[in-house]
Amino acid sequence: MGVLYQILGTFMISTMGVNMGVVFAWPAFTITLFQSQNTTLSRPMTDTEISLLGSLSSIGALISTPTAGYMLEKLGRKYCSVMNSLGLLLVWVILACTKNVETVLAAVFLSGIASSVFLVATVYISEICQDSIRGSMTACNMISYGLGMLLSYLLGGILEYHVMLYVGVTMGALGTCLLFVLKETPIHLMSKGKEKEAAESLAFYRMWKLDSKELLEEINNMKRALNPDLSDDTPEEEKLQPEMKSAEKLSLWQFIKKSKSSRQAFFVSLVVMTAAIFQGLIVVQMYAEPLFVEAVPTASPSLCSVMLAVATVVAGIVAAYLTDRLGRRPLMIYASLGSGISCVLLGTQMQFHWGPSWVAAVFMYLFAILYTCGAGTVPFVLLAELFLPEVKSLFSMVLVEYVWLCNFVILFIFNPLLKAVGWGPVFYIFAIICFLSSSFCVFFLPETKGLDVEAIQVLFTSKRKSRSVRSVC
């Protein structure tokens, strides 16, 4: 029962991910309508405006993400979530109230501005959940986004245009209301010197009594995490010094310069995040219909695309379970290896047609499933747990901003690359990146399952200290 409120809190804040997925997938089934003479808008959109309809959200995300880290510290996790959720609600309200093309494009841009909900939710979940379920709950944030996209595909194909907009308004309003039930995270309250409120929040999410021994121990752990000792003492040496050292208060940049473990963790997370984007599933998702037309001409591309979304959501649920069952490192290594093999087989099928057309669909679904279990989930779990509180907001913001930039780059270069080499070699390139990702994780990615942030930092220092912390833990 101790994890019940943590799970409920995760589900509540993950409603932002669902709403974000619905909003981001909304243009996919309106493009044809907006270009036609029977458009619901004041006039048909031009080709340039259609391009903007699909890309303005990414531009908005690139602009808003750098401010998200600042807002997380100033407003707190809870009210930053509320602000972003209100932004998504405003998008649906604008769309429901206008027929003006320029206003619709402005609403799509605003959806990108509000897309920092992903960063906010990741930080929130990592700070309310105990170590044993942190990986699974963080993965739920990714599942919620995929679930929102799937919901958008299904409802968009069934509901009339304006009915879909009213459904979006209702979802946005309900999601925002749920966020007011949540409590601020204990670690943020502690960082602001509100120890009493932090204890109450922690007692709520762990279902502990305020005077319990477990609560007092966890509060002390938070104090150590907020004032880490950056000396070279091993865990055994620290245990011989029961009194907590009063660490010198450093500025953010001084802290980064002095904390080798933070820099190492950031480097590993950056490489793994790069692998997550350039393994290529975003291209498969974005170009699903033309890809299925090319690979499986006898099947309905729309149906195949929906099935791909379903497979991704189901794989995300499995990945959420496996991250805390098997660990982050094995998932990333073996899933990336399997993704690479799937890409090789898919590429050869599309280039040489050595089997029936349905074989390509099988390998495409297999690639999506393996990718979601590995590169589609693990890097975002690591984002939530690798960093000390002093640098979490900054490093998380930089990495999420980097993800949006990589998304833009891979989608920008994809069409010229496809025309130059064809579908087969494109998947060979994805395969090479998958194999390189797997190899990197073998040598540089430590296992973080079930460890608190202090223990994780030791894994990014010397091997001697890594062995020490494992024996102590």
N, C-alpha and C positions, 0 to 999 in steps of 0.2 A: 504493500500500500504506500510505502514511502516515496515511490516514483510517480504516483498517480497525478499529482499536481504538476510535476515536471512535464509529463506527457501531455496533459491538457493544455498547459501553457505553450508547448511546442505546436500543438495543433491549432491553437488560437492565432498565434503569430504567423503560422504558415498559411493562413487565409490570405495574407498579402501576396504570397507566392502564387496562389491559385488565381487571384485577381490579376496579377501581373501577367501570368501566362495567357489568360483570356484576352487581355488588352493587346498583348504583343502579337497574338495569332489572328486577331480580328481583321487586319488588312488582307490576309490571305484569301478570304472568301468574299471580299467586297471589291477587289480590283476589277473583275469583269463587269460587275454592276456599275461601278463608278465610270468606266470607260464607255458604257453603252448609251444609246440615245434615250433609254428608259430609266436613266439614273435617278436615284432618289434625291440627288443634290440639285442645285440650281442650274448646273450645266455639266456636261461630261468633262472628266479630267483629261488633261493632255498627257503625253508620254512622260514628259519631265515631271509633272505632278504625281503621276503614278510611281515613278522612281523615288520621289520624295516621300510618298506614303509608306514605302517599305524601309526607308533608311533614316528618316528623321528621328525615330525613337532611339537608334544607336547614337546619333549625334547628341541628343539630349542626355543620354546616359554618360557619354564622355565628359560632358560639361558638369553634370551634377555630382558625379562620384567623388571628385576631389573635395567637395564641401561636406560630404557625408561623414567623414572621419571627424571633422571639426564639430558638426552638429551632434554627433554621438556623445561627445564629451560635454558640450554645452547644455543640450536639452535632456540628455539621458537617453537610455535605450528605449524606454517605453514611449516617451512623448515624441521621439524621433520617428518611431514606428507609426504613431497616430498621424503625424504630419504627412508622412509619405502615403499612408492609406487614404487620407483625405485628398491627396493629389490624384490618386487613381480614381477616386469617386468623382472628382471634378471633371476628369477626362470624359467619363460616361455622361455626366450631366451636360457638358458642352456638346457632345455628339448627338445627344437626344434632342437638343434645343435648336440645332442649326442645320441649314441646308447649304450654307456657304462653303465653297471649296477651300478657301484660304483658312477659314476657321477650323475646318476638319483637319487640315494639315497642322495647324497650331496645336490642336488637341493631341495629335499623334506625337508631336515634339514634346508636349507636356508629359505624355506617358513615359518618355525617356527620362525626363527630369525626375519623375517619381520612381524610377526603376532602382534607386539605391535601397529599396525595400529588401533586396536580396542580401546586401551587405549588412543592413541593420538586423535582419532576422537571424543571420548566421552568428553575429556577435551576441545577440540576446540569448539564443538557444545555448551557445557554448558556456554562458555565464550562469544559467539557472540549473543546468543538468549536472548530475554527478558523473564521475569518470566512467562508471560501468555502462552507462547508456548514452554518453555524449556523442559517440560516433553515429549511432543509429538515429538519434534525434536530429543531429545536424543534417544527415542525409535526407530526412523528411522534408527539409526546406527545398532540396532539389526535386524531390518527388512532387511536391506541391506545384512547382512551376510546370513540370511535364503534364501533371493532371489538369492544370488550367488550360494548357494548349490543346489537350485532347478534348476537353469540355467545349472549348471554343470551336474546334473543328466540327464536333457533333451538333452543337446547338446552331452554329452558323449555317449548317446545311439543312436544318429542319425548320428553324423559326423564320418568320418574316423579319425584314430588316429592322423596323422600329421596335418590334417585340424583343429582339435580341438586345437592343440598346437599353430597354427598360429592365431586362434581366441583369444586365451589367450594372445598372444603377443600384438595383436591389442588392446584388452581391457586394458591391462596394460599401453600401451603407451598413449592411450586417457585419461585414468584416471589421469596419471601423468601430462599431459599437462593442464588439468582442474585445478589442484591444484595451478598452478602458477598464476591463475586469482585471487585467494583468497587473502585477506588482513590478516596480523597478528592480533591476538585477542587484543582488547583494554586493557584487564587486564594484559596481559603479557608485553605489551609496557609500561604500567604505572609502573609495578614492576621494569622495567629497567630504570626508570626515564625519559622516552620519552613521556612526557605529550602531546606535540603537535601532535605527531604521533598517540597516543592513542585517542585523540579527533577526529582526521581525520578518524580513523578506526571506531570509535563509530558512527560518523555522517554518514558514508557510510552504515553501517549495519542497522541503525535505520532510515535512510533517513531524518536526521535532518540537519538544518543549523548550521554551526560552532559557531555562536553567539547566538544560541537559549537557552532559559531558561532550557529546558529539558536536553540539553546536559551538561550544567554546573552543574545541580543537579546530573546527573548520574556520572560525573567525581568526584564530591565530595563523592558520595556513594562509588566509587572505592577506593578513598583515605582512607576512614574509614575502608573498608574491608581489605585493605593492612596494616593498622595500627590500629587493633582493640583494644578497651579498654577492658582489661580483669578484670576490677574491678567488684564489685557486685552491681553497680548502676542499678536501674530499668530503663526501657525506659522512664517513666515519669520524673525521675530524670535527665536523660540525656537530655531530651527536655528542662529542665530548665537551661541547660548549653550550649547555642548555639555555643560557640566557641569550635572547635574541639581540644581535648586534644592531646598533642604530646606524643604518647605512646613510652615507652622505647623500643629500638630495641633489640630484643631477638634472640638468636640462635634458630635453629630449635628445638633442644631437650628441651631447656628452654621454648620455646613457647608451646610445647606439654605438658610439665609438668605443666605449669601454666593454660593452657586452658582446663578446665573441659568439656566444651561443645564439643571440638574437640575429646577428649577421648571417651565421651559418644556416639557421632555420629559414631565414628569408631567401637565401640563395637556393636552397633545396626546394622550397615552395614555389619559387619563380620558375625553376626548370620543370617541375612536375606540372605546374599550371600551363606552361607553354606546350608541353606534350599533350595536355588535355584538349587544347584547342586545335593543334595542328595534326592530331590523329584523324580529324576530318569528319566526325559525325555531324557537325553543324552544316557542312556542305550537303551531306546526304539528306538532312532534314529540310534544308532550304530548297533543294532542287529535287525533292522526292518524286513529284509527279513526272517531270521530264526524264528522270533517271529510271523510273519504272516503265515508262513508255519505251525507252531504249532497251532495257534489260528484259522486260516481260511484256511484249507487245500484245499478248493475247488476254491479259488481265486488265481490270479497271484500275487506272492509276489512282483515282480518288480513294477507292476501297483499300488498295495496297498502302496508301499514305496513312490512312486512319489505322490500319493494322500495325504499321510501323510505330505510330504514336502509342498504341496500346502496348506493344512489346516493350517500348522504352519505359513506360510507367511501371509495368509489372517487374521489369528488371531492376528499376529503382527501388521497389519495395524489397526485393531479394537482397539488393546491395545494402540497404539499410540494416537488414538483419545480419549480413555477413561481416560488415565492418567491425562489429563488436564480438562476433563469433570467431572469425578466422584472423582478423587483424587487418590493418591498413596495408602493410608492406606486401604480404602474399597476394592480396587482391590486385594491387597495382601491377605487380610483376607478372602474374600468370594471366590476368585478364588482358593486359597489353600484349603479351605474347600471343594469346588466342586471337585478339583483334588483328594483329599483323598477319597471322596465317589466314584468317578470313578474308582480309584485303587481297592477299596474293591469289587465293582461289577465285574471288570475285573478279579481280582484274583479268585473270587468264580466261575466265568464262566470257567476259564481255569483249575481250580482244579476239579470242580464237573460237568461241562458241563450241566448246568441246562437249557440252551436255545440253539437255533440254532447257528451255527458257526458265522454267520454274526453279532450276538450280541457282540461278542468279538471285532470285528472291530469297531463297533459303539462306544463302551466304550473307545477303544484305541484312536480314533479320538477326542472324547470328552475330554479325559485326556490331549491330546496334545494341544487342543484349550484353555482349562482352565488354564493349566500350562503357556502357552505363554502369556495369558492375565494378569497373576499374577506373579509367581516366575520367569518366563522367561523374563520379562520386567522391573518390578518395581525395583528390586535390582540394575539394571544398570542405571536407572534414578536417584536413590538415590546416586549412586556413583558419578554422575555428579554434584549434587547440595548440598550435606551435608557439604562439607568441605570449610574452609576458604582458601584463596589463598596461605597462608604461608605453609599449609600442604597438599594442594590438590594433587600435583604431587607425594609426598611420599606416602600418604595414598592410592591414586588411584593405584599406582604401586604395593604396597603390596597386595591390594585386588585382582587385576587382576592376580598377581603371585599365590595368594592363590586359585583362580578359576582354574588355570591350574593344580595346585597340586591336588585339589579335583577331577578334571576330571580324572587325572591319577589314583588316589586311587580307585574311584568307578568303573572304567573300569578294573582295575587290579584285584579287589576282586570279580567282578561280576561272572565270569565263575565258580570259585570254589563254590561260594554261590548258583548259579543256580543248579549245580550238587548235592549240598548237600540238598537243600530244594525244588527245582522245581519252575516253573513259578508262581503258585498261591501265595505261601508264600512270594516270592520276592515282589509282588505287595502289599501284606499286610504291609511289611516293609516300602515301599514307602508311603502308606496311613498313617501310624503312623507319619512319618516325616512331611507329609502335614498337619495333624491335629495339631502337635506341632508348626509348622510354623505359622499357623493361630492364635493359642492361644498366641504365643509370640507377634505377631503384635498387638493384641487387647490391650495388657498391655504396650508395650514399643515403638511401632512405632508411632511417631507423624505425623500429616498431614502436608506436605510441599508444597502443591499446591499453586502456585501464590505468594510464599514468596521469598524475597531476602535472601542472605546468612546470613546477620546479624540477621534477624528475625528468621531464622531457628536455629541459634546457641542458641537463648534464649529458644527455645523449649526443648533443651537438658540440661537446667539447672534446676532451681527449678520450682515447679508447680505455685508458686506465680508469678514468672517472666513470665512464659508461658501465664498465664491469662492476664498479663499486656500487653504483646506484641500483643496479639490478639485484645485487646481493642484499642490499639494505631493504629494498622493496619486497 
